[in-house]
Every structure is written in structure tokens, then in C-alpha cells.
Amino acid sequence: MAGYKPVAIQIYPILGEKITQDTLYWNNYKTPVQIKEFGAVSKVDFSPQPPYNYAVTASSRIHIYGRYSQEPIKTFSRFKDTAYCATFRQDGRLLIAGSEDGGVQLFDISGRAPLRQFEGHTKAVHTVDFTADKYHVVSGADDYTVKLWDIPNSKEILTFKEHSDYVRCGCASKLNPDLFVTGSYDHTVKMFDARTNQSVISVEHGQPVESVLLFPSGGLLVSAVIKWGSVLSILQGKKKSVELKNHHSNITNYCFSSLWHKFLYSFLSRKVKVYSTTSYKVVHSFDYAASILSLALAHEDETIVVGMTNGILSVKHRKSEAKKESVSRRRRPAYRTFIKGKNYMKQQDDILINRPSKKHLELYDRDLKNFRISKALDRVLEPSCTIKTPEITVSIIKELNRRGVLANALAGRDEKEISRVLNFLIRNLSQPRFAPVLINAAEIVIDIYLPVIGQSPVVDKKFLLLQGLVEKEIDYQRELLETLGMMDMLFATMTRKESTSVLQQTPDGFLENKRIES
């Protein structure tokens, strides 16, 4: 009698997904940790120095979190009104913050009360940053002004009034302490030079500017308006190098990766997209549960922090890449060593007989081998299997259908068991890779349990949902087949060449059939 052949688990690739090095790199994060804040998270900023704590600005408070802590290690709440932004200094010791009342406050990380208070803005301050020399602060506010402050003297040095609308974003150069860039709702991005007391570059964008960011070299500038971004070449005279327009909602923030070869955009459409700085194309994207307002990336891309409009802070940590040290185990001598001795050498006439290795069957294969079809289906409907490896569940359903016993395996189930079946079908029926197998299984479930509908409210609700999904999926497939047929007809008419046959007489006196193509 022939041995049992295990079920071949078919591979169902996800259509359209390409596995690249960038995909593997940015997918290598743990399940996010969610922290509830007091209000919408308007700003997140990481300290440039170890231990790489990060500041979260939400409502009228600024919380300092450790990279792996879920509770704030320090809180700054000395604000008269809502705080909008907070940025670490290059050494990580000082923190500058701007608030709705127009105040700019400087904090020491080791204390709680503000070290300095800068008063001069009359409306909300939305952007603050330290200059490259660490002793000056740039701020932009809704009073259309940009101010440069001196930290030691707590005095205003310069005021720029070239913007004609709210100044909502800005950043300082990391190389030159006299250069800084601002973006405004007057549709312009301006680069100011403290030595000339005026802007040296002004670029018109045609829409309100939401965010700006300078490359570390200072030669390129990334700016974002409502639904598209652009890369400006400062060295080539404010020339737009690249325009990034494949967005469907407002851009809210962005930041660079640790090696500066990627930059990340956040959107109100609950997405974060990763762009390459060489090709300026999307290499990866993240999905979140709510609209995103702020985004920050830790040193060496170890942590991604995203702040959302619902006050949730999502923190993702990179998975550890520590390799397990293999423990060397001493192998026992083989059986032939005891028979022939340790120093025995194989002779020319000796025949070596290898014992075939024993194949161990999976639990569902053992059930199928013993014709326990319902038991086999129950095993692959466990949550550990349906969530992590739905391919196995689909392969077993396909095998039962091939044997003609799928209806028997699905029949006679109680409320809990049929709920598992319905949950799996509802979750995976709309996936194109599983649809051919699961539509047939769903129709069998509907035929078996339709007469007993009305005995359980939970099952009834899922049953009606499944029935609607099946009808919708069948309609989609019918429309796709009709579209495919029309396209085939169009392609056939475009590529087909009409041909006619003509009888012509050869020089030898014979008639030859020649085809003339038109």
C-alpha cells in the first residue's frame, strides 16, 4: 500500500508587493506601543545625544520620554496657553518651546522652570530652532514675523517682516549660524541671512507652505505645500530639482533618516511615506489609525515616533538583531564505530546502507490520513494559523474540496465553530489570491446554514455580512471578465492584419497562391 502524501501548501504571493532591501529594513520594527496624551500631538523631537530621549508637545504641556519608557520622565507645564513646538539643542541639554500666547521659553533638561523667556511675538509661535553656534534661537509666528534671539542676553537681535501671512514652519542651517529658512502661508519659502538683515532667497510655491527642511550639506531644501512636496537646489539659485506630487492628502511633517539617504513624510491620510534621496521615489509606507500631525526618527533609525490628532503617540522600536550563539553539542559515536572500532577505514568492497529518514507529518496531515476531516479543518481554523499563515488554511480547504468532502467537514457545527469559519471567510474573501477557493467554500456554508438562520444573533450578523461579500465579489469578477473581454477585442482588432489571397502565374506556367497583406 502506498504511503500518505502530505498536503502541498500552495504559495499565494501578495499581488503588487515587491520585496526589496528597503522593505525589509523598514518592516523590521516591533508592534507599536501606544501612549495617550492630553491632546493632539503637534510636535515630536528627539535629542541628538544619548540616551536619545524625545520631547512631545501636546496641549499645554511638554513631556520628555525615555526611548523605552511609556511614562514621561519629566514634564514642562509653565505655559499660559497651548504649546505648539519644542526643539532640543545640539548638545541635548536645552529645550526651546513656542506657545500660542506668542511666548518663547528656554528650558534646562535637568530643571523644571524656564531659564529664559523671550517676549516679542504678538501671536502664536509655531516654529523654533537653535542656530549652528548654539547661542541663538530663530522663531516664526502668526504675526507674520521671524525673529532672531540671543540666548545669553535674552534679547531680540533681528526681526524680519517680509512674510505677509502666518509663518508656520522653519529650520536653521546646521553649518552656517547666520542662515535659516522659513515657510509661510503667503505661499513663499524664504532663506534669511543675519548678516544682511534680509532674505537672500525667496521661492514662490503657489500654495501655503506646511513644512521645510534643509539637507545637512545645506545645498538642498525640501519643502511641502498642501498636497505636494519639492526639492529646491539652493546652490543653483532656488531651482526646483524634483517635485513630489503623488499625494492624496495634506502633508504635515517630515524628517531625515539617520544616514540622510531617506526622508519620511507624514500625512493627514494616516500614512507615513519613505522617500529615497537618490531617486526621490517612495520605497516604503506605514499605515496608522488616525491623521498624523508630527513625526520623528531616533538615532540610527532605532525608534519611530508618530503623533496623531486623537492624542495617541505611536512608538515603534527596531527589532534586535542579536544572533543566538549556537551551543556546541558533543556528538555521540555512530553505531558502526562500536561494531568496527574507531579507526576502521572503509574498504573497497564494503556497501554502505543509509537508513531513510523518517518524515514527520503535521497534525492536520495526520487527521487527513485517518479521514478525520472535521478535525483537520478545526486545526487550521485556530487563530494562530488563520492570522499568521492563512495559506495553510486555504490549502486545506482546497484539498477537502478536491476530495469532495468539504461540505461534510463544514456541516454540523455549533455557534462557536461556525463563527470561526465565518470570521476567516469574511477576513480573507476579498483578497484576490484567496478568492477562487474561498468563494466556493462560502457558497457551501450559505447552502448548509441558510435554513437554520435566526437561532443566533451573532451568527446571523456574520452570515448576512458574508452573504453580501460573496455577492459583491461575484459582481466584481463579472465586471472584470466583461472588461477583459472588451480589452481582448480591442487588442485583437488593433493587431490583426487583414490578408487576401491572389492566384498569380509563375514564369514556369504554374499558378501560385500569394498572400497580400493590407
C-alpha positions, 0 to 999 in steps of 0.5 A, spaced: 500 500 500 502 506 498 504 511 503 500 518 505 502 524 501 502 530 505 498 536 503 502 541 498 501 548 501 500 552 495 504 559 495 499 565 494 504 571 493 501 578 495 499 581 488 503 588 487 508 587 493 515 587 491 520 585 496 526 589 496 532 591 501 528 597 503 522 593 505 525 589 509 529 594 513 523 598 514 518 592 516 523 590 521 520 594 527 516 591 533 508 592 534 507 599 536 506 601 543 501 606 544 501 612 549 495 617 550 496 624 551 492 630 553 491 632 546 493 632 539 500 631 538 503 637 534 510 636 535 515 630 536 523 631 537 528 627 539 535 629 542 541 628 538 545 625 544 544 619 548 540 616 551 536 619 545 530 621 549 524 625 545 520 631 547 512 631 545 508 637 545 501 636 546 496 641 549 499 645 554 504 641 556 511 638 554 513 631 556 520 628 555 520 620 554 525 615 555 526 611 548 523 605 552 519 608 557 511 609 556 511 614 562 514 621 561 520 622 565 519 629 566 514 634 564 514 642 562 507 645 564 509 653 565 505 655 559 499 660 559 496 657 553 497 651 548 504 649 546 505 648 539 513 646 538 519 644 542 526 643 539 532 640 543 539 643 542 545 640 539 548 638 545 541 635 548 541 639 554 536 645 552 529 645 550 526 651 546 518 651 546 513 656 542 506 657 545 500 660 542 500 666 547 506 668 542 511 666 548 518 663 547 521 659 553 528 656 554 528 650 558 534 646 562 533 638 561 535 637 568 530 643 571 523 644 571 522 652 570 524 656 564 531 659 564 529 664 559 523 667 556 523 671 550 517 676 549 516 679 542 511 675 538 504 678 538 501 671 536 502 664 536 509 661 535 509 655 531 516 654 529 523 654 533 530 652 532 537 653 535 542 656 530 549 652 528 553 656 534 548 654 539 547 661 542 541 663 538 534 661 537 530 663 530 522 663 531 516 664 526 509 666 528 502 668 526 504 675 526 507 674 520 514 675 523 521 671 524 525 673 529 532 672 531 534 671 539 540 671 543 540 666 548 545 669 553 542 676 553 535 674 552 534 679 547 531 680 540 537 681 535 533 681 528 526 681 526 524 680 519 517 682 516 517 680 509 512 674 510 505 677 509 501 671 512 502 666 518 509 663 518 508 656 520 514 652 519 522 653 519 529 650 520 536 653 521 542 651 517 546 646 521 553 649 518 552 656 517 549 660 524 547 666 520 542 662 515 535 659 516 529 658 512 522 659 513 515 657 510 509 661 510 502 661 508 503 667 503 505 661 499 513 663 499 519 659 502 524 664 504 532 663 506 534 669 511 541 671 512 543 675 519 548 678 516 544 682 511 538 683 515 534 680 509 532 674 505 537 672 500 532 667 497 525 667 496 521 661 492 514 662 490 510 655 491 503 657 489 500 654 495 501 655 503 507 652 505 506 646 511 513 644 512 521 645 510 527 642 511 534 643 509 539 637 507 545 637 512 550 639 506 545 645 506 545 645 498 538 642 498 531 644 501 525 640 501 519 643 502 511 641 502 505 645 500 498 642 501 498 636 497 505 636 494 512 636 496 519 639 492 526 639 492 529 646 491 537 646 489 539 652 493 546 652 490 543 653 483 539 659 485 532 656 488 531 651 482 526 646 483 530 639 482 524 634 483 517 635 485 513 630 489 506 630 487 503 623 488 499 625 494 492 624 496 492 628 502 495 634 506 502 633 508 504 635 515 511 633 517 517 630 515 524 628 517 531 625 515 533 618 516 539 617 520 544 616 514 540 622 510 539 617 504 531 617 506 526 622 508 519 620 511 513 624 510 507 624 514 500 625 512 493 627 514 491 620 510 494 616 516 500 614 512 507 615 513 511 615 506 519 613 505 522 617 500 529 615 497 534 621 496 537 618 490 531 617 486 526 621 490 521 615 489 517 612 495 520 605 497 516 604 503 509 606 507 506 605 514 499 605 515 496 608 522 489 609 525 488 616 525 491 623 521 498 624 523 500 631 525 508 630 527 513 625 526 520 623 528 526 618 527 531 616 533 538 615 532 540 610 527 533 609 525 532 605 532 525 608 534 519 611 530 515 616 533 508 618 530 503 623 533 496 623 531 490 628 532 486 623 537 492 624 542 495 617 541 503 617 540 505 611 536 512 608 538 515 603 534 522 600 536 527 596 531 527 589 532 534 586 535 538 583 531 542 579 536 544 572 533 543 566 538 550 563 539 549 556 537 551 551 543 556 546 541 553 539 542 558 533 543 556 528 538 555 521 540 559 515 536 555 512 530 553 505 531 558 502 526 564 505 530 562 500 536 561 494 531 568 496 527 572 500 532 574 507 531 579 507 526 576 502 521 577 505 514 572 503 509 574 498 504 573 497 497 568 492 497 564 494 503 556 497 501 554 502 505 546 502 507 543 509 509 537 508 513 531 513 510 529 518 514 523 518 517 518 524 515 514 527 520 507 529 518 503 535 521 497 534 525 492 536 520 496 531 515 495 526 520 487 527 521 487 527 513 490 520 513 485 517 518 479 521 514 478 525 520 476 531 516 472 535 521 478 535 525 483 537 520 479 543 518 478 545 526 486 545 526 487 550 521 481 554 523 485 556 530 487 563 530 494 562 530 494 559 523 488 563 520 492 570 522 499 568 521 499 563 515 492 563 512 495 559 506 495 553 510 488 554 511 486 555 504 490 549 502 486 545 506 480 547 504 482 546 497 484 539 498 477 537 502 474 540 496 478 536 491 476 530 495 469 532 495 468 532 502 468 539 504 461 540 505 461 534 510 467 537 514 463 544 514 456 541 516 454 540 523 457 545 527 455 549 533 455 557 534 462 557 536 465 553 530 461 556 525 463 563 527 470 561 526 469 559 519 465 565 518 470 570 521 476 567 516 471 567 510 469 574 511 477 576 513 480 573 507 474 573 501 476 579 498 483 578 497 484 576 490 489 570 491 484 567 496 478 568 492 477 562 487 477 557 493 474 561 498 468 563 494 466 556 493 467 554 500 462 560 502 457 558 497 457 551 501 456 554 508 450 559 505 447 552 502 448 548 509 446 554 514 441 558 510 435 554 513 437 554 520 438 562 520 435 566 526 437 561 532 443 566 533 444 573 533 451 573 532 451 568 527 446 571 523 450 578 523 456 574 520 452 570 515 448 576 512 455 580 512 458 574 508 452 573 504 453 580 501 461 579 500 460 573 496 455 577 492 459 583 491 465 579 489 461 575 484 459 582 481 466 584 481 469 578 477 463 579 472 465 586 471 472 584 470 471 578 465 466 583 461 472 588 461 477 583 459 473 581 454 472 588 451 480 589 452 481 582 448 477 585 442 480 591 442 487 588 442 485 583 437 482 588 432 488 593 433 493 587 431 490 583 426 492 584 419 487 583 414 490 578 408 487 576 401 489 571 397 491 572 389 492 566 384 498 569 380 502 565 374 509 563 375 514 564 369 514 556 369 506 556 367 504 554 374 499 558 378 501 560 385 497 562 391 500 569 394 498 572 400 497 580 400 497 583 406 493 590 407 
